[in-house]
Amino acid sequence: MQHSATLIDTVFAGKGSRSLLRDGAIALLATGLLTLSAKVQVPFYPVPMTMQSLVVLVIGAAFGWRLGTATVMLYMLQGLAGLPVFAGTPEKGLGLAYMMGPTGGYLLGFVAAAFVTGLLAERGWTRSALGALAAMTIGHAVIFLFGFAWLAALIGAGKAYLGGVAPFYAATLFKTLLGAALLPAAWALVKRARRA
């Protein structure tokens, strides 16, 4: 399939060549957004939700697979270094000890999902509502696949499903629909701004 420009490349088109410094600054800012999304708990049924998976997928979709994956990996390195960037830190631990805990699979899933969503975005999926819905659905499925597999290895498949998947259906549906609306809207704004 043909490669499409990413949203971030389209925003910066005509503003000089892409550089490691620019990409590094964008990635660092995005890890700040990821940290914020992990810390803010939104009241939701049956459990409160963070917006972290949504931000991961939007980063992948907006940045493409290379910069999106690198950004999420930078976030993981910040957590590995002991910075309190993850949900529940520092209360639930820091660094490798936290990352090897029950949520470790979801964290690995973030990296994989940014990669997959970035690939789909580079094929133009996130420019339409239907394509964005498919990309966000696949991205969330990747996160749950990694999270469930990790948790099942720790506590068994039944408990992993009941504690790590089932309570999050409604929140995941909400975030998937929100992402499917946000991405085409962002493309429309960028196109309008470039025509102005």
C-alpha positions as CSV (number, residue, x, y, z in Angstrom):
1,M,0.0,0.0,0.0
2,Q,1.0,3.5,-0.6
3,H,2.5,5.6,2.2
4,S,0.6,8.7,3.3
5,A,2.0,11.7,5.1
6,T,1.4,11.6,8.8
7,L,-0.6,14.3,10.6
8,I,2.6,15.7,12.3
9,D,4.5,15.8,9.0
10,T,1.5,17.6,7.4
11,V,1.4,20.1,10.2
12,F,5.1,20.9,9.8
13,A,5.2,20.7,6.0
14,G,7.0,23.6,4.4
15,K,8.6,24.6,7.8
16,G,12.1,23.1,7.2
17,S,13.3,19.6,6.9
18,R,12.5,17.0,9.5
19,S,15.3,16.8,12.1
20,L,16.3,14.7,15.1
21,L,16.0,17.8,17.3
22,R,12.4,18.5,16.2
23,D,11.3,14.9,16.5
24,G,13.0,14.7,19.9
25,A,11.2,17.8,21.1
26,I,7.8,16.5,19.8
27,A,8.4,13.1,21.5
28,L,9.3,14.7,24.8
29,L,6.2,16.9,24.8
30,A,4.1,13.8,23.9
31,T,5.6,11.8,26.8
32,G,4.4,14.7,29.0
33,L,0.9,14.3,27.6
34,L,1.1,10.5,28.2
35,T,2.1,11.1,31.8
36,L,-0.8,13.5,32.3
37,S,-3.2,11.0,30.7
38,A,-2.0,8.3,33.1
39,K,-2.5,10.5,36.2
40,V,-6.0,12.0,35.5
41,Q,-8.7,9.6,36.5
42,V,-12.1,10.2,34.8
43,P,-15.2,8.9,36.7
44,F,-16.7,6.1,34.6
45,Y,-18.7,2.9,35.0
46,P,-17.8,0.3,36.3
47,V,-14.3,1.7,37.2
48,P,-12.6,5.1,36.7
49,M,-10.6,5.4,33.5
50,T,-7.5,7.1,32.5
51,M,-7.1,8.4,28.9
52,Q,-3.7,6.8,28.5
53,S,-4.6,4.2,25.9
54,L,-6.3,6.9,23.8
55,V,-3.2,9.1,24.0
56,V,-1.0,6.2,23.0
57,L,-3.1,5.5,19.9
58,V,-3.4,9.1,18.9
59,I,0.4,9.5,19.2
60,G,0.8,6.5,16.9
61,A,-1.8,7.7,14.5
62,A,-0.5,11.3,14.4
63,F,3.2,10.6,14.4
64,G,3.4,7.4,12.3
65,W,5.0,4.2,13.3
66,R,8.6,5.4,13.6
67,L,8.1,8.5,15.7
68,G,5.0,7.1,17.5
69,T,6.8,4.0,18.6
70,A,9.9,5.9,19.5
71,T,7.8,8.3,21.6
72,V,6.1,5.5,23.5
73,M,9.5,3.8,24.0
74,L,10.9,7.0,25.4
75,Y,8.0,7.1,27.9
76,M,8.8,3.5,28.9
77,L,12.4,4.5,29.4
78,Q,11.3,7.4,31.6
79,G,9.3,4.9,33.7
80,L,12.2,2.4,33.8
81,A,14.5,5.1,35.0
82,G,12.2,5.5,38.0
83,L,10.3,8.6,37.0
84,P,6.6,8.5,38.2
85,V,5.1,8.6,34.8
86,F,2.7,5.6,35.0
87,A,-0.7,5.4,36.5
88,G,-0.5,4.7,40.2
89,T,3.1,5.8,40.6
90,P,4.9,6.3,42.9
91,E,2.3,4.8,45.3
92,K,2.4,1.4,43.5
93,G,6.1,1.3,43.0
94,L,8.6,2.7,40.4
95,G,10.9,1.5,37.7
96,L,11.4,-2.1,36.7
97,A,9.4,-3.4,39.8
98,Y,6.3,-1.5,38.6
99,M,6.8,-2.5,35.0
100,M,7.1,-6.2,35.9
101,G,3.8,-6.0,37.9
102,P,0.3,-6.7,36.8
103,T,0.1,-3.8,34.3
104,G,3.4,-4.8,32.6
105,G,1.7,-6.4,29.6
106,Y,-0.4,-3.3,29.0
107,L,2.7,-1.2,28.9
108,L,4.3,-3.5,26.3
109,G,1.0,-3.3,24.5
110,F,1.3,0.5,24.3
111,V,4.5,0.2,22.3
112,A,3.0,-2.5,20.0
113,A,-0.2,-0.5,19.6
114,A,1.6,2.8,18.7
115,F,3.5,0.8,16.1
116,V,0.4,-0.8,14.6
117,T,-1.7,2.4,14.7
118,G,1.2,4.3,13.2
119,L,1.4,1.8,10.3
120,L,-2.3,2.1,9.7
121,A,-2.2,5.9,9.8
122,E,0.6,5.9,7.2
123,R,-1.8,3.9,4.9
124,G,-4.3,6.7,5.3
125,W,-6.7,4.9,7.7
126,T,-7.1,7.8,10.1
127,R,-8.3,10.4,7.6
128,S,-11.8,9.1,7.6
129,A,-14.1,8.3,10.5
130,L,-14.5,4.7,9.5
131,G,-10.8,4.1,9.0
132,A,-10.0,5.8,12.2
133,L,-12.6,3.7,14.0
134,A,-10.9,0.6,12.6
135,A,-7.4,1.8,13.5
136,M,-8.5,2.7,17.1
137,T,-10.3,-0.7,17.5
138,I,-7.3,-2.6,16.3
139,G,-4.9,-0.5,18.5
140,H,-7.0,-1.2,21.6
141,A,-7.2,-4.9,20.8
142,V,-3.4,-5.0,20.6
143,I,-3.1,-3.4,24.1
144,F,-5.6,-5.8,25.6
145,L,-3.9,-8.8,23.9
146,F,-0.6,-8.0,25.5
147,G,-2.2,-7.0,28.8
148,F,-4.3,-10.1,29.1
149,A,-1.5,-12.4,28.1
150,W,0.8,-11.0,30.7
151,L,-1.8,-10.9,33.4
152,A,-3.0,-14.5,32.6
153,A,0.6,-15.7,33.0
154,L,0.6,-14.1,36.5
155,I,-2.8,-15.0,37.8
156,G,-4.5,-17.3,35.3
157,A,-6.8,-16.6,32.3
158,G,-10.1,-16.5,34.2
159,K,-8.9,-14.0,36.8
160,A,-7.1,-12.0,34.1
161,Y,-10.2,-11.6,32.0
162,L,-12.4,-10.7,35.0
163,G,-9.9,-8.2,36.5
164,G,-8.0,-7.0,33.5
165,V,-10.4,-7.0,30.5
166,A,-14.1,-7.1,31.5
167,P,-14.2,-3.9,33.7
168,F,-12.8,-1.9,30.8
169,Y,-15.2,-2.6,27.9
170,A,-17.3,0.5,28.3
171,A,-14.3,2.9,28.8
172,T,-12.5,1.3,25.8
173,L,-15.6,1.7,23.6
174,F,-15.8,5.4,24.7
175,K,-12.1,6.0,23.9
176,T,-12.3,4.2,20.6
177,L,-15.2,6.3,19.5
178,L,-13.5,9.5,20.8
179,G,-10.3,8.7,18.9
180,A,-12.3,7.9,15.7
181,A,-13.9,11.3,15.9
182,L,-10.7,13.2,16.9
183,L,-8.4,12.0,14.2
184,P,-10.5,12.9,11.1
185,A,-11.4,16.2,12.8
186,A,-7.7,17.0,13.3
187,W,-7.0,16.2,9.6
188,A,-9.9,18.5,8.6
189,L,-8.5,21.3,10.8
190,V,-5.0,20.9,9.4
191,K,-6.3,21.0,5.8
192,R,-8.4,24.1,6.5
193,A,-5.4,25.8,8.1
194,R,-3.2,25.0,5.1
195,R,-5.7,26.4,2.7
196,A,-6.1,29.7,4.7
